[in-house]
Amino acid sequence: MRCVGALILLSALGARADDGLALGAGTDDALAAPDAGELGAAAGSPPADESDPGRAPSDEAVRRTSGRGRACPEPDAGAGPLDGFSFRVSGYAQVDATPYSQASLDELNPSTGQPLNELGVSLRHLHLAVSASRWIFSGAAEADANSALGLGVRLYSAELSARWPTEGPPLAQVRAGLLRIPFGVDAQTEALQRTFFEPLTMSVALFPGGYDLGVELSGEWRFLRYQLAVMNGEPVGERSFPARDPNAPKDLVGRLGVEGAPMERLRVAAGVSGLSGAGFHPGLPATKDTLVWRDANEDGLVQSTELQVVGGLPATPSEGFPRFALDGDLRFAVDVPRLGTLDVAGELIWGKNLDRGLFVADPVSTGRDLRELGWAISVTQQLPFGFTVGARRDVYTPDADAADQQGARRVPYDSSIAAWSAMATWRWRRTARVMAQFDHQTNALGRGLNGAPTTLGADRLLLRAEVSF
């Protein structure tokens, strides 16, 4: 059956819709869909020997995700635009184990009541996708089960779309529904296409969940790739109003990219992204006057000098605040003889009042704008027999102007969260993958026993088994 045409959004990193990507593929060598968080999936590798069960699938056989990370079945090359109805079911499962975590504690979080123990086995994803298409129209839905906060099932994505032309890369494609946010590269990559375990910290903070409700126009022409969307501005993973929009203004978000092969064994991809929107600060209801008794002499008797009236406050209306972000990404993929693809990638984000996942930005409450900065660099190398190794540097600063009140002075401090990651994977064709990753993490927002700011360690070792179909 053909791939659902509308599921193939253009990759600013050079995805071509007619190449397609089976939901179970997710190799490390797809340039069009850099692995979320690592920016280091290998790209543009020469065709692999499919008779070798240890080798990763070839680049032409399994790419592409068209820049937004959505996986979809590979289309039937012989299908015509007026052929009949097509339908496809696919999915994957990921099971994680954490044998070591420096931040793990046998306690409960006093704020949320959730366990702080991180050691054990967890169901990271049990993912099922269905898609259907006919002529220029298509639809798709995905559901995901995991044990992140106890066993649960949620709608992962759902969309309706139309594209033109029906064959080859679409010059124009319109999609509506619960969509990947078309910003940058890392934030658009699905779990199945990641070389490293998790998205970048800046993606988790600025685009929690990765999906939002909206309408998107995308397309490609020769070396150009474009994506432009109007979205609610409330991602499914945010803390305040997930997938619900409390204000009228919408977020305008998009990406413009190029991809080319200036040399026979070299491919280059680059892009710029932008977001402009409005956040929401909830108002407060009016309060009544209250009578407060403070037993100053601790005799248990009420005296007039111990009584105090606290005046009520009028209601305050809700108000909005501006937020924006700019992003730049660059990637090189070099075919190394006898080994595979060497992939070097980087991404840089600058934002204001956009953190919605980790340290929620609210300039109305703080009385000042919060500037977010994030950057990442990754290197991955394919090896024979299906192996891939890589390293990544990931830094996110939620408040570039952070300062701590120490006595009568405000002392600036570094609020960055940083991590070094080293990974190794082994893939069996397109069906199975085994992964291991060690993270050396530092959190500058910690507090010492004396209450002063300090940097806390959060090293961990992660293992993963993955099967796709």
C-alpha positions as CSV (number, residue, x, y, z in Angstrom):
1,M,0.0,0.0,0.0
2,R,1.0,3.5,-0.5
3,C,2.2,5.8,2.2
4,V,-0.3,8.3,3.3
5,G,0.9,11.3,1.3
6,A,-0.1,13.8,3.9
7,L,1.9,12.2,6.6
8,I,5.1,13.2,4.8
9,L,5.8,16.7,5.8
10,L,8.9,18.3,4.2
11,S,12.0,18.1,6.1
12,A,13.9,21.3,6.2
13,L,16.8,18.9,6.3
14,G,16.0,17.5,2.9
15,A,13.3,14.9,3.3
16,R,11.6,13.9,0.1
17,A,8.0,12.7,0.4
18,D,8.4,10.0,-2.2
19,D,11.1,8.2,-0.3
20,G,8.8,7.6,2.7
21,L,9.7,6.0,6.1
22,A,8.1,3.0,7.5
23,L,7.0,3.6,11.1
24,G,9.1,0.7,12.1
25,A,12.3,1.9,10.4
26,G,13.8,4.8,12.3
27,T,17.4,4.2,11.4
28,D,20.3,6.3,12.5
29,D,21.2,7.4,9.0
30,A,18.2,9.5,8.0
31,L,19.4,13.0,7.3
32,A,15.9,14.3,6.9
33,A,15.0,13.4,10.5
34,P,17.8,14.0,12.9
35,D,17.3,12.1,16.0
36,A,15.5,14.1,18.7
37,G,17.8,15.5,21.2
38,E,21.0,14.2,19.7
39,L,21.1,16.1,16.5
40,G,23.4,13.3,15.5
41,A,21.7,10.6,13.5
42,A,23.8,9.5,10.6
43,A,22.8,10.6,7.2
44,G,23.1,9.8,3.5
45,S,24.9,6.5,3.9
46,P,25.5,4.3,0.9
47,P,23.0,1.4,0.3
48,A,23.5,-1.3,2.9
49,D,23.7,-4.9,2.1
50,E,20.2,-6.1,3.0
51,S,21.5,-9.7,3.1
52,D,23.6,-8.8,6.2
53,P,21.2,-8.9,9.2
54,G,23.5,-6.9,11.3
55,R,23.7,-3.9,9.1
56,A,21.4,-0.9,9.5
57,P,19.0,-0.4,6.6
58,S,20.2,1.8,3.7
59,D,19.5,5.5,3.6
60,E,17.4,5.2,0.5
61,A,15.4,2.2,2.0
62,V,14.3,3.8,5.2
63,R,14.5,7.6,5.2
64,R,12.6,10.0,5.4
65,T,10.5,11.7,8.0
66,S,10.2,15.0,6.1
67,G,11.6,17.2,8.8
68,R,8.9,16.8,11.4
69,G,9.9,13.4,12.5
70,R,6.6,11.6,11.6
71,A,7.1,8.1,10.5
72,C,4.9,6.7,7.8
73,P,4.8,3.7,5.5
74,E,6.8,3.7,2.4
75,P,4.6,4.3,-0.6
76,D,4.0,1.9,-3.4
77,A,6.0,3.2,-6.4
78,G,3.4,1.8,-8.8
79,A,0.3,3.4,-7.3
80,G,-1.4,6.1,-9.3
81,P,-3.1,9.3,-7.9
82,L,-6.6,7.9,-8.7
83,D,-6.1,4.5,-7.3
84,G,-8.3,3.2,-4.5
85,F,-8.4,3.6,-0.8
86,S,-5.2,2.7,1.1
87,F,-4.8,1.8,4.8
88,R,-1.9,1.0,7.0
89,V,-1.3,-0.1,10.6
90,S,2.2,0.1,12.2
91,G,3.9,0.7,15.5
92,Y,6.8,0.0,17.9
93,A,7.6,-0.7,21.5
94,Q,10.5,0.6,23.7
95,V,11.4,-0.8,27.1
96,D,13.9,1.1,29.2
97,A,16.0,0.1,32.2
98,T,17.9,2.4,34.5
99,P,20.6,0.5,36.5
100,Y,22.3,3.7,37.8
101,S,21.0,7.2,38.6
102,Q,22.8,9.7,40.8
103,A,19.6,11.7,41.4
104,S,17.5,8.7,42.4
105,L,16.0,8.7,46.0
106,D,13.7,6.4,47.9
107,E,11.4,9.3,48.6
108,L,8.4,11.1,47.2
109,N,8.3,14.5,45.7
110,P,6.7,16.7,48.3
111,S,5.0,18.9,45.6
112,T,3.6,16.2,43.3
113,G,3.6,13.1,45.5
114,Q,5.4,11.2,42.7
115,P,8.3,8.7,43.5
116,L,11.8,10.1,43.2
117,N,13.2,6.6,42.6
118,E,14.5,6.3,39.0
119,L,16.0,2.8,39.2
120,G,14.1,0.0,37.5
121,V,12.4,-1.0,34.3
122,S,9.8,1.2,32.5
123,L,7.6,1.1,29.4
124,R,8.9,4.1,27.5
125,H,6.6,3.7,24.5
126,L,4.0,1.3,23.1
127,H,3.0,3.1,20.0
128,L,0.3,2.3,17.5
129,A,-0.4,4.3,14.3
130,V,-3.2,3.9,11.7
131,S,-3.3,5.9,8.4
132,A,-5.6,6.0,5.4
133,S,-5.5,7.9,2.1
134,R,-7.2,8.4,-1.2
135,W,-6.0,10.7,-4.0
136,I,-4.8,14.0,-2.5
137,F,-6.5,13.4,0.9
138,S,-5.4,11.5,3.9
139,G,-5.8,11.1,7.6
140,A,-3.8,9.5,10.4
141,A,-4.0,8.9,14.2
142,E,-1.5,7.6,16.7
143,A,-1.9,6.4,20.3
144,D,0.8,5.8,22.8
145,A,0.9,3.9,26.1
146,N,3.7,4.4,28.7
147,S,4.4,4.1,32.4
148,A,5.9,7.6,32.9
149,L,3.3,8.6,35.5
150,G,1.7,5.2,35.9
151,L,0.3,3.1,33.2
152,G,-1.7,5.3,30.8
153,V,-2.8,5.6,27.2
154,R,-3.1,8.9,25.3
155,L,-3.7,10.3,21.9
156,Y,-0.3,11.0,20.4
157,S,-1.3,12.7,17.1
158,A,-4.3,13.1,14.8
159,E,-4.5,14.9,11.5
160,L,-6.3,15.4,8.2
161,S,-4.3,16.6,5.2
162,A,-4.2,17.3,1.5
163,R,-1.2,17.6,-0.8
164,W,-0.3,18.5,-4.4
165,P,1.0,16.9,-6.5
166,T,0.2,13.4,-5.4
167,E,3.4,12.0,-6.7
168,G,6.8,13.0,-5.7
169,P,7.7,15.9,-3.3
170,P,4.7,18.1,-2.7
171,L,4.9,21.7,-3.7
172,A,2.2,22.4,-1.2
173,Q,0.7,20.4,1.6
174,V,-2.0,21.4,4.2
175,R,-2.4,19.6,7.4
176,A,-4.7,20.2,10.4
177,G,-5.1,18.6,13.8
178,L,-2.7,17.6,16.5
179,L,0.6,18.2,14.8
180,R,4.3,18.2,15.4
181,I,5.4,21.8,16.2
182,P,7.4,22.8,13.0
183,F,10.3,24.5,14.9
184,G,13.9,23.5,14.5
185,V,15.1,19.9,14.0
186,D,15.3,18.3,17.4
187,A,11.8,19.2,18.4
188,Q,10.4,17.6,15.3
189,T,11.9,14.2,15.6
190,E,10.0,11.1,16.8
191,A,11.3,8.7,19.4
192,L,11.8,6.0,16.8
193,Q,14.3,8.1,14.8
194,R,16.4,9.1,17.8
195,T,20.0,8.0,18.1
196,F,20.1,9.3,21.7
197,F,17.5,8.4,24.2
198,E,15.7,11.7,24.9
199,P,15.1,15.1,23.2
200,L,17.4,18.0,24.1
201,T,16.7,19.7,27.4
202,M,15.8,22.9,25.5
203,S,13.2,21.0,23.4
204,V,11.6,19.5,26.6
205,A,11.5,23.0,28.2
206,L,10.2,25.1,25.2
207,F,8.2,22.5,23.4
208,P,7.0,20.0,26.0
209,G,5.3,17.0,24.4
210,G,6.3,18.2,20.9
211,Y,2.7,18.4,19.6
212,D,0.1,21.2,19.5
213,L,-3.2,21.8,17.8
214,G,-3.1,23.9,14.6
215,V,-2.9,24.2,10.8
216,E,0.3,23.9,8.8
217,L,1.3,24.7,5.2
218,S,4.5,23.0,4.0
219,G,6.3,22.2,0.8
220,E,9.5,21.8,-1.0
221,W,11.0,22.9,-4.3
222,R,14.5,21.7,-5.4
223,F,16.8,22.5,-2.5
224,L,14.3,24.6,-0.5
225,R,12.1,23.4,2.3
226,Y,9.5,25.4,4.1
227,Q,7.0,24.9,7.0
228,L,4.6,27.5,8.3
229,A,1.9,26.9,11.0
230,V,-0.7,28.7,13.1
231,M,-1.0,26.9,16.4
232,N,-2.8,27.3,19.7
233,G,0.5,27.7,21.6
234,E,-0.3,25.2,24.3
235,P,1.7,22.0,23.7
236,V,0.3,18.7,25.0
237,G,3.1,18.4,27.6
238,E,3.0,21.9,29.1
239,R,2.1,22.4,32.7
240,S,-0.6,25.0,32.6
241,F,-3.2,24.3,29.9
242,P,-2.1,21.3,27.9
243,A,-3.8,21.2,24.5
244,R,-6.2,23.9,25.7
245,D,-5.9,27.5,24.6
246,P,-6.9,30.1,27.3
247,N,-6.3,33.2,25.1
248,A,-7.3,34.4,21.6
249,P,-3.8,35.1,20.2
250,K,-2.2,32.2,18.4
251,D,1.4,31.2,17.8
252,L,2.9,31.7,14.4
253,V,5.8,29.2,14.0
254,G,7.7,28.0,11.0
255,R,11.0,26.9,9.5
256,L,12.9,27.6,6.2
257,G,15.7,25.3,5.3
258,V,18.0,24.1,2.5
259,E,19.6,20.8,1.7
260,G,22.3,20.0,-0.9
261,A,25.2,17.7,-1.8
262,P,28.1,19.9,-2.8
263,M,30.4,16.9,-3.1
264,E,29.9,13.2,-3.9
265,R,30.3,12.0,-0.3
266,L,29.1,15.1,1.5
267,R,25.6,16.4,2.3
268,V,24.8,19.6,4.0
269,A,21.5,20.8,5.6
270,A,20.7,24.0,7.3
271,G,17.7,25.9,8.5
272,V,16.3,28.8,10.5
273,S,13.1,28.7,12.6
274,G,11.0,31.3,14.3
275,L,8.1,31.6,16.7
276,S,6.0,34.5,17.7
277,G,3.1,34.3,20.1
278,A,1.5,35.3,23.4
279,G,1.6,33.6,26.8
280,F,-1.1,33.7,29.4
281,H,-1.0,34.9,33.0
282,P,-4.2,33.9,35.0
283,G,-5.9,36.5,37.1
284,L,-6.9,36.2,40.7
285,P,-10.4,36.4,42.3
286,A,-11.3,39.0,44.8
287,T,-10.6,38.2,48.5
288,K,-12.6,39.2,51.6
289,D,-11.3,40.9,54.7
290,T,-10.0,38.5,57.2
291,L,-9.4,38.6,61.0
292,V,-6.1,37.2,62.1
293,W,-5.2,36.3,65.7
294,R,-1.5,36.0,66.7
295,D,-1.0,34.7,70.2
296,A,2.1,36.9,70.9
297,N,2.4,35.9,74.6
298,E,1.3,32.3,74.0
299,D,-1.2,32.4,76.9
300,G,-4.0,30.9,74.8
301,L,-6.2,33.9,75.4
302,V,-7.5,36.4,72.8
303,Q,-6.4,39.9,73.5
304,S,-7.3,43.0,71.5
305,T,-3.6,43.7,70.8
306,E,-3.2,40.3,69.2
307,L,-6.0,40.8,66.7
308,Q,-5.2,42.1,63.2
309,V,-7.5,42.8,60.2
310,V,-6.1,41.9,56.8
311,G,-7.9,43.8,54.1
312,G,-9.3,42.1,51.1
313,L,-8.0,42.5,47.6
314,P,-9.9,43.3,44.4
315,A,-9.9,40.8,41.6
316,T,-7.1,41.1,39.1
317,P,-7.8,40.3,35.4
318,S,-5.9,37.8,33.4
319,E,-3.4,39.2,30.9
320,G,-1.1,38.1,28.2
321,F,2.5,38.6,27.5
322,P,4.7,38.4,24.4
323,R,7.0,35.5,23.7
324,F,9.2,34.5,20.8
325,A,12.1,32.2,19.8
326,L,14.7,32.0,17.1
327,D,16.5,28.8,16.1
328,G,19.4,27.9,13.7
329,D,20.5,24.4,12.8
330,L,23.4,23.1,10.7
331,R,24.3,19.5,9.8
332,F,27.0,17.7,7.8
333,A,26.9,14.1,6.8
334,V,30.0,12.5,5.3
335,D,30.2,8.9,3.9
336,V,33.3,7.3,5.4
337,P,34.6,4.4,3.3
338,R,34.4,0.9,5.0
339,L,32.6,2.4,8.0
340,G,29.4,4.3,7.2
341,T,28.1,7.9,7.7
342,L,29.8,10.4,10.0
343,D,27.3,12.9,11.1
344,V,28.1,16.2,12.8
345,A,25.2,18.5,13.8
346,G,24.4,21.5,15.9
347,E,21.4,23.6,17.0
348,L,21.1,26.9,18.8
349,I,17.9,28.5,20.3
350,W,17.3,31.9,21.8
351,G,13.9,32.6,23.3
352,K,12.0,34.9,25.6
353,N,9.2,33.9,28.0
354,L,8.8,30.6,26.2
355,D,9.6,27.9,28.8
356,R,6.4,25.9,29.2
357,G,7.8,22.5,30.4
358,L,10.6,22.9,33.0
359,F,10.7,26.4,34.6
360,V,7.5,27.9,33.4
361,A,8.1,31.5,32.3
362,D,5.7,34.1,33.6
363,P,7.1,37.7,33.3
364,V,3.9,39.1,34.9
365,S,4.7,37.3,38.2
366,T,8.5,37.9,38.1
367,G,8.2,41.5,37.0
368,R,10.8,41.0,34.2
369,D,11.3,39.0,31.0
370,L,13.0,35.6,31.1
371,R,15.5,34.9,28.4
372,E,16.1,31.3,27.5
373,L,19.3,30.0,25.7
374,G,20.0,26.6,24.5
375,W,22.6,24.9,22.3
376,A,23.7,21.4,21.4
377,I,26.4,19.7,19.3
378,S,26.5,16.0,18.4
379,V,28.7,13.6,16.5
380,T,27.7,10.1,15.5
381,Q,29.5,7.4,13.4
382,Q,28.1,4.4,11.8
383,L,30.1,1.2,12.1
384,P,29.9,-2.2,10.3
385,F,27.5,-4.9,11.4
386,G,24.8,-2.4,12.4
387,F,26.6,-0.6,15.2
388,T,26.5,3.2,15.8
389,V,28.4,5.3,18.4
390,G,28.1,8.9,19.3
391,A,28.6,11.8,21.7
392,R,26.5,14.9,22.5
393,R,26.8,18.1,24.4
394,D,23.5,19.6,25.6
395,V,23.2,22.9,27.4
396,Y,20.0,24.8,28.4
397,T,19.8,28.1,30.4
398,P,16.2,28.8,31.5
399,D,17.0,32.3,32.8
400,A,20.1,34.1,31.4
401,D,19.6,36.9,33.9
402,A,19.2,34.8,37.0
403,A,20.3,36.3,40.4
404,D,20.1,35.2,44.0
405,Q,19.2,37.4,46.9
406,Q,22.1,37.2,49.4
407,G,21.6,39.7,52.2
408,A,21.2,43.1,50.7
409,R,22.7,42.1,47.4
410,R,21.5,40.3,44.3
411,V,24.3,38.1,43.1
412,P,24.1,36.8,39.5
413,Y,24.5,33.0,39.0
414,D,24.6,30.5,36.2
415,S,21.2,28.7,35.9
416,S,22.3,26.3,33.1
417,I,21.5,22.6,33.0
418,A,24.2,20.8,31.0
419,A,24.9,17.2,30.0
420,W,27.5,15.2,28.2
421,S,26.1,12.0,26.6
422,A,27.8,9.0,25.1
423,M,25.8,6.3,23.3
424,A,26.1,3.0,21.4
425,T,23.5,1.2,19.5
426,W,23.1,-2.1,17.6
427,R,20.4,-2.6,15.0
428,W,19.0,-5.7,13.5
429,R,17.6,-4.7,10.1
430,R,14.5,-2.5,10.5
431,T,13.0,-4.6,13.3
432,A,15.0,-4.4,16.5
433,R,17.5,-2.1,18.2
434,V,19.5,-2.3,21.5
435,M,20.8,1.0,23.0
436,A,23.0,2.1,25.8
437,Q,23.7,5.6,27.0
438,F,25.6,7.3,29.8
439,D,24.7,10.9,30.8
440,H,27.0,13.1,32.8
441,Q,24.5,15.8,33.9
442,T,25.0,19.0,36.0
443,N,22.2,21.2,37.4
444,A,23.2,24.7,38.4
445,L,19.8,25.3,40.0
446,G,20.5,23.1,43.0
447,R,20.9,24.2,46.6
448,G,23.4,23.1,49.2
449,L,22.8,22.3,52.8
450,N,23.4,25.9,53.7
451,G,20.8,27.1,51.2
452,A,23.2,28.7,48.8
453,P,23.1,27.9,45.1
454,T,25.2,25.0,44.0
455,T,25.7,22.6,41.1
456,L,24.2,19.1,41.6
457,G,25.2,16.0,39.8
458,A,22.6,13.8,38.0
459,D,24.7,11.1,36.2
460,R,22.8,8.1,34.9
461,L,23.1,4.9,32.8
462,L,20.2,4.0,30.5
463,L,19.5,0.8,28.6
464,R,16.8,0.3,25.9
465,A,15.3,-2.5,23.9
466,E,13.2,-1.6,20.8
467,V,11.1,-3.6,18.4
468,S,9.1,-2.1,15.5
469,F,6.6,-3.4,13.0
